[in-house]
Amino acid sequence: MNATSEFDFLPPQPQGDSDLLNLWGFIPGIKEFLMLRQVHALEHATVWMLSEMSKKATKDNLLRDDETLGGLSTEEGFYLYGTFSVASIELAVRRALYRLKAGEWRLAIHPRCGTNLSVNLVLTAGFALGAHLLLPRSPLEQLLGLGLAIGLATQLSFPLGLEAQKYLTTAIPFNLQLSEIVRTDDLWGQEAYFIRLNWQQVQ
């Protein structure tokens, strides 16, 4: 499978986010938003690399998800959850950066991303509201409408969630550079590694 095929509609450009920042940098929070999208992609790719390094990948080069690994992105870097050494995390981050920049853009997408859940919730709410407004008010019709809404949302949420990741919540991390990896607690007091990243302008 061609790694770039999933992004043919809007192929990422190395200077793209730098240009946006130069043009719209006066808008409060724009840099943080652009960085968060890139961090999110790098988080996903790092989880894929750690899965690969733990021999979860198969000989046919298909990506295999290790469900014991997890991450959480912020505008300054991302948390990683799981049992690793700092050296293995650093290697995974550097491999992820290299491979994403080299065109393996599918690494930016992950099936367990919270984006998929958010899309599911939005679709379910929208379909449920639509069914409520369009169907007769009797309990049976309303219940059937709710069941149809949930089923339809479940069917559509995964592919639409992947599209949302691709074009909205991730961006290829052309501007990111690894700063440090520290053992710390996350926002809820859970032990994790924090991978701090720096922003670099691309000309």
Backbone hydrogen bonds, N-H to C=O, Kabsch-Sander energy under -0.5 kcal/mol:
donor,donor_aa,acceptor,acceptor_aa,energy
5,S,2,N,-1.2
6,E,3,A,-0.6
7,F,4,T,-1.9
8,D,5,S,-1.1
16,G,13,Q,-1.7
19,D,15,Q,-2.6
20,L,16,G,-2.1
21,L,17,D,-2.4
22,N,18,S,-2.3
23,L,19,D,-2.1
24,W,20,L,-3.3
25,G,21,L,-1.3
27,I,24,W,-2.2
30,I,27,I,-1.9
33,F,29,G,-2.3
34,L,30,I,-2.5
35,M,31,K,-2.6
36,L,32,E,-2.5
37,R,33,F,-1.8
38,Q,34,L,-1.6
39,V,35,M,-3.1
40,H,36,L,-2.5
41,A,37,R,-1.8
42,L,38,Q,-2.3
43,E,39,V,-2.7
44,H,40,H,-2.1
45,A,41,A,-2.5
46,T,42,L,-2.5
47,V,43,E,-2.2
48,W,44,H,-2.2
49,M,45,A,-2.4
50,L,46,T,-2.6
51,S,47,V,-2.2
52,E,48,W,-2.5
53,M,49,M,-2.8
54,S,50,L,-1.6
55,K,52,E,-1.6
56,K,51,S,-2.3
58,T,62,L,-1.0
61,N,58,T,-1.6
67,E,65,D,-0.8
69,L,66,D,-1.9
70,G,81,Y,-1.5
72,L,79,Y,-1.7
74,T,77,G,-2.8
77,G,74,T,-0.5
78,F,195,I,-1.7
79,Y,72,L,-3.0
80,L,193,Y,-2.6
81,Y,70,G,-2.6
84,F,82,G,-0.7
89,I,85,S,-2.0
90,E,86,V,-2.7
91,L,87,A,-2.3
92,A,88,S,-2.3
93,V,89,I,-2.9
94,R,90,E,-2.4
95,R,91,L,-2.5
96,A,92,A,-2.6
97,L,93,V,-2.6
98,Y,94,R,-2.3
99,R,95,R,-2.9
100,L,96,A,-2.5
101,K,97,L,-2.3
102,A,98,Y,-1.6
103,G,100,L,-1.3
104,E,99,R,-2.7
105,W,103,G,-2.0
107,L,104,E,-1.6
108,A,105,W,-1.8
109,I,106,R,-1.6
113,C,110,H,-1.5
116,N,113,C,-1.2
117,L,113,C,-0.7
118,S,114,G,-2.4
119,V,115,T,-2.6
120,N,116,N,-2.2
121,L,117,L,-2.4
122,V,118,S,-2.4
123,L,119,V,-2.8
124,T,120,N,-2.7
125,A,121,L,-2.4
126,G,122,V,-2.6
127,F,123,L,-3.1
128,A,124,T,-2.5
129,L,125,A,-2.3
130,G,126,G,-2.4
131,A,127,F,-2.8
132,H,128,A,-2.3
133,L,129,L,-2.2
134,L,130,G,-2.2
135,L,131,A,-2.4
142,Q,138,S,-2.4
143,L,139,P,-2.5
144,L,140,L,-2.5
145,G,141,E,-2.5
146,L,142,Q,-2.2
147,G,143,L,-2.4
148,L,144,L,-2.4
149,A,145,G,-2.4
150,I,146,L,-2.4
151,G,147,G,-2.4
152,L,148,L,-2.8
153,A,149,A,-2.4
154,T,150,I,-2.3
155,Q,151,G,-1.9
156,L,152,L,-2.0
157,S,153,A,-2.3
158,F,154,T,-0.7
160,L,156,L,-2.2
161,G,157,S,-2.5
162,L,158,F,-2.1
163,E,159,P,-1.8
164,A,160,L,-2.4
165,Q,161,G,-2.3
166,K,162,L,-2.4
167,Y,163,E,-2.3
168,L,164,A,-2.5
169,T,164,A,-2.0
170,T,165,Q,-1.3
171,A,37,R,-1.5
174,F,172,I,-2.5
176,L,173,P,-0.8
177,Q,198,N,-1.9
179,S,196,R,-2.9
180,E,196,R,-1.2
182,V,194,F,-2.3
184,T,192,A,-3.0
186,D,190,Q,-2.8
189,G,186,D,-1.8
192,A,184,T,-2.6
193,Y,80,L,-2.2
194,F,182,V,-3.2
195,I,78,F,-3.2
195,I,193,Y,-0.5
196,R,180,E,-2.6
196,R,194,F,-0.8
197,L,76,E,-2.5
198,N,177,Q,-3.0
200,Q,175,N,-2.9
203,Q,201,Q,-0.5
